[in-house]
Amino acid sequence: MNWMIAGPEIFYFAASLWFLLLTFTAQPKPAQNGGRRREYLTAIFLASLGILVCLASVHAQGWLFTRGFSVDFFSQVFKTLLSLGLFLIVCICGQINDIEDRRHNEFYFLLFTCTLALMLLVSADHLLSIYVSLELSSYSLYILVALRKKRGQGLEAGIKYFLIGSFASAVMLFGMALLYSSAGTAYLPEMAKVLPGMMASPAVVTGLLFTLGGFFFKLAVFPFHFWAPDTYQGASNQVAAYIATASKVAGIAIILRVVASAGQGSTYLVHVLVILSVVSMTLGNLAAMVQKDMKRLLAFSTVAHSGYVLIGILVLDAAGYSATIFYALALLAMKFTAFMVVVELTPDGRNLQIEELAGLHRRSPLMALALLVALFSLAGIPPTIGFTGKFLIFTAAIQKGYVALVIIAMVNVVISLYYYLLVIKAAYLLEPAEALPPLVVSFPKKLLAGLSIAVIVVAGFFPWWLIQIAQAAAQPLMLGR
C-alpha cells in the first residue's frame, strides 16, 4: 500500500493528535488571552498547512486498505474543499466566547477529527468504510454542538442531533445490509457492475434508498432535515458555520459516489429523488419565510439548497455530476460568507436576530456588502457563483427532459428571494431603535470579507476554470460505472 497517497489523512490525523495531547497538558483553569491566542494561531497554522498538503496530493491516484478507500481526482478535489472549509472556519474562531476557554483544545481537536473523518468519507469505496467514516464525523459534530456553554439549548440541540442521527444511521445500516445481500459484495465498484441489472428488485431499490437516507441526514434533505434548525440555533455560531459548509460538501460527495456506483438505470430512484427534491426545496423556502433567528433562516435555506443539489444528482450523467460538484464549491463560499457576518455581529456568541441587522450598512459597510453578496448568490442572482451553479444544474436537468422539475425549482428560487430580501432590507433600510456604535472589524477579517466577496462575484463572471475542474472531478464517477 502506497501511504504517500494518504497524505491529507495522515496530516489531519497528526493535527488531531496534537490537539488531543494539548488537552492532557493544558491547565484546567480558564486560559488567559495569551493562551487562547496560541491555540488559535496553532489551529490557523495547521489548517493552512493542510490546504497545501491537499493541493500537493490533488493528482494522487490509488487505493488504500485493500481497496476500501479510493484516491482519485474526485476525492482529492473534495478533500481540498474540506481543507479550505476548515481553514475558513478556523479564521472566524479568534473569539469563541460561548465555549469555555478550557475546552478550546477539545474544540479544535474535534474540528480536525471531523475533517479527517469527512476526508475518509469522500474516499470511501466500501460500505463498511463509509459507515465508519460517517459515524466518526457525526459523533464529532454531536459533541461540538453540545459544547456551547451557558446555553441550555446547546445541550438540547446536541441530544436532538444525536437522536435523529442515530435513527438515520440505523436506517442506513439496514439499507447497506440489503445491498450487500443482493449484490454479494460491499465494494462500490463491484456493485456498479451488478446493481444496474437488478434495479427491478424491491430489495435493491429499498436498500439503495435506505442507504442514501444516512447521507440525506448529512445533507439535511427531507425527511431527515428536522435536526437542522434546532441544531443551527443551539450550536455555537462557528460550529453551525462548519456544519453548514464542510459537512454539506462531504455529504454531496458521498451521495455522488454512491449514486454513480449503484443508481444507474433506476427509474424508481429517480422518481424518489424528484419527490425529495421538490419537497425539500418547497418546505425549506416556505419555512424560512417566517424565521426571525438568522441561523434558523440559514438552516431552512440549507434544506432548500439540498433540493437543488438533488436535481443535479438525479440527472445521472457527467453534466449533472459536474454541476453538483461546482455547486458544492458555491455553497461553501456562500454559506461561509453569511456565517462570517453573523459571527462578527455577535462577538459574545449569542444568536443573531434578523432585526438586529438594522443599521448594519452604517456600522460596517463591508460586512453589509458581504451579507448582500452572499444572500444574492444564495438566491441565484447574476452575476454570482450561486447563479452559475443553479444555471449549470438546471441546464443539465433540462437536457435530460426534467423541464417540469426545473420550473418548480425556478419558482422556489423566486420564493427564496423574498426572505433573502427581508434580511437585506433589515441591513440596509431599517434603522435601529437606538444609536449603535460602528462595528469594529479587524484588518484580517476585512481582508477575509473582501476575498469572499471577490470569489463569489469573480467566479460568477469567470466560472470556466472552476467548471473545468468540476468536469475533471466528475470523470472518475463515470469511468467503469
Secondary structure, 3 states (H helix, E strand, C coil): CCHHHHHHHHHHHHHHHHHHHHHHHCCCCCCCHHHHHHHHHHHHHHHHHHHHHHHHCCCCCEEECCCCEEECHHHHHHHHHHHHHHHHHHHCCCCCCCCCHHHHHHHHHHHHHHHHHHHHHHHECEHHHHHHHHHHHHHHHHHHHHCCCCCHHHHHHHHHHHHHHHHHHHHHHHHHHHHHHHHCCCEHHHHHHHHHHHCCCHHHHHHHHHHHHHHHHHHCCCCCCCHHHHHHHHCCHHHHHHHHHHHHHHHHHHHHHHHHHHCCCCHHHHHHHHHHHHHHHHHHHHHHCCCCEHHHHHHHHHHHHHHHHHHHHHCCCHHHHHHHHHHHHHHHHHHHHHHHHHHHHCCCCCCCEHHHHCCHHHHCHHHHHHHHHHHHHHHCCCCCHHHHHHHHHHHHHHHCCCHHHHHHHHHHHHHHHHHHHHHHHHHHCCCCCCCCCCCCCCHHHHHHHHHHHHHHHHHHHCCHHHHHHHHHHHHHHHCCC
